[in-house]
């Protein structure tokens, strides 16, 4: 019985990861059927992924 209480407390302590709903590049809603996954993030298309990469490179140079 005491072991069950410890398991329940441990489960509550973990924060839930938030689900990504918008594209980081253009801030559009990401639809389940049409999404592009790269480097741990979802984008709405390959074009937005490239735009995000290009944008981050220019900020890095500054």
SVG drawing of the C-alpha trace seen along z (x, -y; Angstrom):
<svg xmlns="http://www.w3.org/2000/svg" viewBox="-5 -42 34 44">
<polyline fill="none" stroke="black" stroke-width="0.4" points="0.0,0.0 2.8,-2.4 4.6,-1.6 1.5,-2.6 1.4,-6.0 5.0,-6.7 4.4,-5.8 1.4,-8.1 3.4,-11.0 6.2,-10.5 3.7,-10.5 2.2,-13.8 5.6,-15.4 6.5,-15.0 5.4,-18.0 3.6,-17.2 5.3,-18.3 3.2,-20.8 2.1,-19.8 3.4,-22.1 0.5,-23.6 2.0,-26.4 4.8,-26.5 7.9,-28.3 8.6,-30.0 5.2,-31.4 3.0,-30.7 0.4,-28.8 -1.6,-26.0 0.1,-22.7 -2.3,-20.1 -1.8,-16.4 -1.8,-15.3 0.6,-17.9 3.5,-18.5 7.2,-18.5 9.4,-17.2 13.1,-18.3 15.4,-18.6 12.8,-18.1 10.3,-20.6 7.3,-20.4 6.9,-22.8 4.0,-23.3 6.1,-22.7 9.6,-22.1 9.6,-25.8 9.0,-27.0 11.7,-24.8 14.2,-26.3 13.1,-29.8 13.6,-29.1 17.1,-27.8 18.0,-30.7 16.6,-33.2 18.6,-31.6 21.8,-31.7 21.5,-35.4 20.8,-36.1 23.8,-34.0 26.1,-36.1 25.1,-39.3"/>
</svg>
